[in-house]
């Protein structure tokens, strides 16, 4: 069955699904998700717009790129989708393994900070290295 899925959907996609299913069904994930969700901060539209402007000014140096469809999708991916993905999957999983509150984390290559925000929301002490 697995070989058929690999042929139809591709090995990378099937492995990603498999990891997601294992994550969601692992012991402690549900409790960790509920605990981490309580500490998420609501980000207002004003703050999202401020972040968008900051990314346009400081991260995306090629303004022509942002005028393209790919560029607009890229900035939205960095603003919303990555943060949501980290909040809903990665952070609860990490928190189920090691409680994040008070833990010291060195984040190397933090880019736009879409992983930094949810770690900080959980009370982790972060040292960022570009």
Secondary structure, DSSP 8 states (H G I E B T S, - for coil): -HHHHHHHH-HHHHHHHHHHHHHHHSTTHHHHHHHHHHT-----HHHHHHHHHHHHHHT---HHHHTSHHHHHHHHIIIIIHHHHIIIIIHHHHHHHS--TT-EEEEES-TT-TTHHHHHHTT-EEEEE-
